[in-house]
Every structure is written in C-alpha cells, then in structure tokens.
Amino acid sequence: MTTFLIRLFDIFFSILGMTLSLPLLFLIVILGFIDTGSPVFRQQRVGRYQQPFTLLKFRTMKVDTTDVASHLANKSSITRLGQLLRSSKLDELPQLWNVLRGEMSLVGPRPCLFSQQELIAERERRGVFNVRPGITGLAQVSDIDMSTPVLLSETDAKMIREFSIKSYAKYLFMTVTGKGSGDRVR
C-alpha cells in the first residue's frame, strides 16, 4: 500500500511542481540557451533493477565537459548560471518529468552512472536497485555524495529499510528548505 501511495504522491507533486514552476522553467531554458546554447542535459543513468533511463537536468557545465560523475568533474567546467542552478538545486527541476514517467521517485537513492562500478556493486549487494531512484533522499540531506560509494550505499539501504510516508515527507521538506549540498565538484 505504501508503494502505491508514494507513486500517487510522486505523480501529484511532479505535476504540481512542473505547473507551478513553468515560468521559472521557461526562464532557465532561455538563460541556458544564452549560457551554453544547450540548456537541458541528458545522461544515461542506472535505474530500478539496473535498467537504463535518460535522466534530465538543466545544464550546469560547459557542453564539452567529460561525461563523469559530478565529484570527478573539474570545478572550472561549471558555468556562472550553473553555479546558481546547483546552489539553488534548480538544475534538478527537469527530473520532475522523470518522476512523472515512473523512471524516478521524488525520494529515493540518487541514480548513478553505469561507469560507477564500485557504487553499483555496493548498491547491488544491499538491494538498493529494487526501488526507483530519486531526486532526493537521506544521503542527500545528510551531505553524503557519490564520492563515498560504501557510505552512500549503506545510507541508501538504511533509507529503504526505514522508508515510510513520514520519511518521504521529511526528506522532501528538508530538500525544499535547503538541507544538503548536492554532489561535490573538485
């Protein structure tokens, strides 16, 4: 029953979020065209049951940046607009479409890249891929990112074990009010 309710909340809040943020989305797209010429970033990520899906984000790095995890990217690759989008977490808004499509949930383990083999192995051992990946979760509000694969996968597994409607609401509230810093960039 909890899974069904979470999916209903995901659908409701993703539609609500996209509707309320439509003027902001439009503005970011225009600014993104000015900034990099390509405002939306698409990247293959590991989804539920390790199935690939295309994650959407607003572009925060130069177009020619190497396709690596954020913690491995060079800080000089981040554009000025990208810095603003990252610090405000507005770069994540396009993922509401991924949530609506059922590829992600609002709350769940952040989806990794297929090249992050150590993290994939740790998550596989702990059953993390049995749930939809999310925009936010316990690791994100605890400032744990993908640079620490064992700690991240342990935290993801703990979140899944203790998951409830209450924790779903708690992680969403904490994220919206600014808790967590996102993935570090060197």
N, C-alpha and C positions, 0 to 999 in steps of 0.2 A: 504493500500500500504506500509506503514511504516513497519508493521509486516512482510510482505513478504521480503522486502529489508533487514531487520535485520536478518531474517533467512538465506538469501543468504550470508550476511556478516559473520554470525556465521559459516556456512559451509566452506566458503573460508578461513577465518582466522584460524579455527581449523585445517584444512588440512595443511595450510601453517605452522602453529605453530608446529604441530607434525612432519612435514617433516624437517623443519629447526632444530628442537631440537632433532632429532633422536639420534645423537651421545651422547648428554647430557643425554637423557633418558636412553640410554644403560648404561652409566657410573653410573648414580644414582641407577639403578637396581642392578648392580654389588656391589656398595658400600652398598646398602641396605641389600643385602644378607649377607655381611660381618658384618654389624652393628647389624641387628636383626634377620636375617635368613628369613625375610618376608618383602620384600621391598614395596609391594603395599598393601594399606589399603582399605578395602571395608566396607561401612556403609550404612544402610538404612536411607534415608532422605525423608523429605516431599517435594514433587514436585508440579508441576502445578495442580490445582484443588485438592490438598491434596492427590494426588496419590503417592504411594511409588516408589522410584527408588534407585538403588545402586550407590552411589557416590564413585568415585575412587580418591585416593590421594596417594602420597608417604608417607610411614610410618615415623612418626617423634617421636613416643613414643614407649616405650617398648611393646612387644607383649602382655604381661599380664595386661596392663593398663585397668582400668574400662572404659566401654563404656559410656562416658558422654560428654557433650559439652565442648569445649576447655577451656572456662572460669572457669569450675568446676574441671578440671584436675589438678593434682599436678605437679608443675614445675620439680620435681625430676624425673618424668616419661619421660621427653624429653631426647632423646639421643644426643650425640655431633653432629652426622650427622643431626639429626632432628632440632637442633638449627640453623644450617647453612641453611637447606632447608626452614625452616619457615622464617628466616630473609630475605632470598632472594626471597621468595614466590615460589620457585621451587617445593614445595610439591603439588602445585595446578596443575602442568602440566598434570597429567593423566586425569583431568577433561575435557581436550580438547576432549577426547573420548565421555564423557557425552554430550558435546555440539554437536558433530557430530551426535550422535544418536538422538538428538532432546529432550533429557531429561532436558537440561540446555541451557542457552544462555551465551555468554561471559559477558553480562551485565544484571543484574537483582538482586533481593533480594537473599542473601545467603541462601541456603537451611538449614533448621533446622532439629533437631531430633524429632521423634514422642514423646519423653518424655518431650519436652519443651512446656508443655501445656499452660503456660501463654503467651508465644510468639505466639503460634498457634492461641489462642483466639484473641489476639490483631491484628494479621495479617488477620484473617478471618473477623473481624469487618471492616477492611479497604480495603478489596478486593485484598490483596497482592497475594493471591494464584491464581489469574486469569491470571498471567503471568508465564513464565518459570523462575525458579530460575537461578541465575547467579554466575559466578566466582567472579565478582567484581561489584561495584555499588556505589551510592552516600554514603551510610553508611560506606563502606569500605575505601573510600578515605577521609572520614571525621573522621576516627578513632572511629566509633561507632560500638560496637560489641554486641553479644547476651546476655551480662550480663545486658543490659538495654532494656528489651523487649518493653516497651511502646515507648521510644525514637527511637529504631530501627524500629519498625513497622510504626511509623509516618514518619520517614525518607524514608523508602521503599515506602510508599504510595505517598509521595511527588515526589520521583523519577519517579514513574509510571505515575502520573498525568502530569508531565512536560517532559516525555520521547520524544526524537527525535533522528534523525540520528546524529545531532550535539552533543547531550549529550552522546550518545553511544560512539562516537569517543573520547569525552573529558574524560570519565571515563576510557576507555581503555588506553589512553595516560597517564593519571595520575597514573594508576596502573603500567604500564610498566616502568615509570620513577621513581617509588619508593614511591609514595604517599600512606599513610595508613600503619598501622602496623599489621593488622590482629587481630584475637581474642586474648585477654589476657589470660594468664595462671597464676594461683596463685602459 
